[in-house]
Amino acid sequence: MDKLKGAYKTIGEVSKELDIPSHILRFWENKFNRLKLIKRKNNHRYYNEEDISFLLTVKKLINEEGYTIKGVQIYLGKEGKKSNSPLNNEKEYLQIINEIKIDINNIINN
């Protein structure tokens, strides 16, 4: 029987779902303050959907984009939120560059 959507999942369930070894998940707990998993008295870890989504982002940045742990921390900010670094403003920068190109073309053609 599958758990209801939004139910907390154990570290084993998350490990299988994301194909990330549980020791890596425990390591990431120490590196990213953004993870707010619940630990019970028996030290079992329980992750919510937001934590799982965050872990997917970290996994993608490390495995697909080639970031290091430190690089991910900088990219997401120390608390795990997106920082205002240039990497996060890429779309905004591209829009500004396109506007500049249009302005230059208008100046040249007029």
C-alpha positions as CSV (number, residue, x, y, z in Angstrom):
1,M,0.0,0.0,0.0
2,D,1.4,3.4,-1.0
3,K,1.5,6.3,1.4
4,L,-0.8,9.2,0.9
5,K,0.5,12.2,-1.0
6,G,2.1,14.6,1.5
7,A,2.9,11.9,4.0
8,Y,6.3,11.8,5.6
9,K,8.7,9.2,4.3
10,T,11.5,7.4,6.0
11,I,15.1,7.8,4.9
12,G,14.9,4.3,3.4
13,E,11.9,5.2,1.3
14,V,13.5,8.5,0.1
15,S,16.8,6.7,-0.6
16,K,15.0,4.2,-2.9
17,E,12.8,6.9,-4.5
18,L,15.6,9.2,-5.4
19,D,18.3,6.5,-5.9
20,I,20.6,8.2,-3.4
21,P,22.3,6.1,-0.7
22,S,21.0,6.8,2.8
23,H,24.5,7.8,4.0
24,I,24.6,10.5,1.4
25,L,21.2,11.8,2.6
26,R,22.6,11.9,6.2
27,F,25.7,13.7,5.0
28,W,23.6,16.3,3.1
29,E,21.6,16.9,6.3
30,N,24.8,18.3,7.8
31,K,25.6,20.4,4.8
32,F,22.2,22.0,4.0
33,N,20.3,23.8,6.8
34,R,17.3,24.0,4.5
35,L,16.5,20.3,5.2
36,K,13.9,20.3,8.1
37,L,13.3,16.6,8.4
38,I,11.8,15.2,11.6
39,K,13.8,13.0,13.9
40,R,11.9,10.8,16.3
41,K,13.2,9.6,19.7
42,N,14.5,6.5,18.0
43,N,16.5,8.7,15.6
44,H,14.5,7.7,12.6
45,R,14.4,10.4,10.0
46,Y,11.2,11.5,8.3
47,Y,11.2,13.7,5.2
48,N,8.3,15.8,3.8
49,E,7.6,16.6,0.2
50,E,9.4,19.9,0.4
51,D,12.6,18.1,1.7
52,I,12.4,15.5,-1.1
53,S,12.0,18.2,-3.7
54,F,15.0,20.0,-2.3
55,L,17.0,16.8,-2.3
56,L,16.2,16.3,-6.0
57,T,17.5,19.8,-6.7
58,V,20.7,19.1,-4.9
59,K,21.1,15.7,-6.7
60,K,20.6,17.4,-10.1
61,L,23.1,20.2,-9.3
62,I,25.7,17.7,-8.2
63,N,25.2,14.8,-10.6
64,E,24.0,16.5,-13.7
65,E,25.4,20.1,-13.5
66,G,28.8,19.2,-11.9
67,Y,28.5,21.3,-8.8
68,T,30.5,20.5,-5.6
69,I,28.8,20.6,-2.2
70,K,30.3,24.0,-1.7
71,G,29.1,25.1,-5.1
72,V,25.6,24.0,-4.3
73,Q,25.7,25.8,-1.0
74,I,26.8,29.0,-2.7
75,Y,24.2,28.6,-5.5
76,L,21.3,28.0,-3.1
77,G,22.6,30.2,-0.4
78,K,23.8,28.9,3.0
79,E,20.2,28.3,4.2
80,G,19.2,26.4,1.0
81,K,17.3,29.3,-0.5
82,K,18.3,30.6,-3.9
83,S,20.8,33.4,-3.4
84,N,21.0,36.6,-5.5
85,S,24.1,35.4,-7.2
86,P,24.6,36.1,-10.9
87,L,23.9,32.4,-11.6
88,N,20.3,32.8,-10.4
89,N,19.7,36.0,-12.4
90,E,20.7,34.5,-15.8
91,K,17.3,35.1,-17.4
92,E,17.2,38.7,-16.1
93,Y,20.7,39.3,-17.5
94,L,19.8,37.7,-20.9
95,Q,16.7,40.0,-21.0
96,I,18.8,43.1,-20.3
97,I,21.3,42.0,-23.0
98,N,18.5,41.6,-25.5
99,E,17.1,45.0,-24.7
100,I,20.6,46.5,-25.2
101,K,20.9,44.8,-28.6
102,I,17.6,46.3,-29.6
103,D,18.7,49.7,-28.5
104,I,21.9,49.4,-30.4
105,N,20.2,48.3,-33.5
106,N,17.7,51.2,-33.2
107,I,20.6,53.7,-32.9
108,I,22.4,52.2,-35.9
109,N,19.4,52.1,-38.1
110,N,18.1,55.6,-37.3
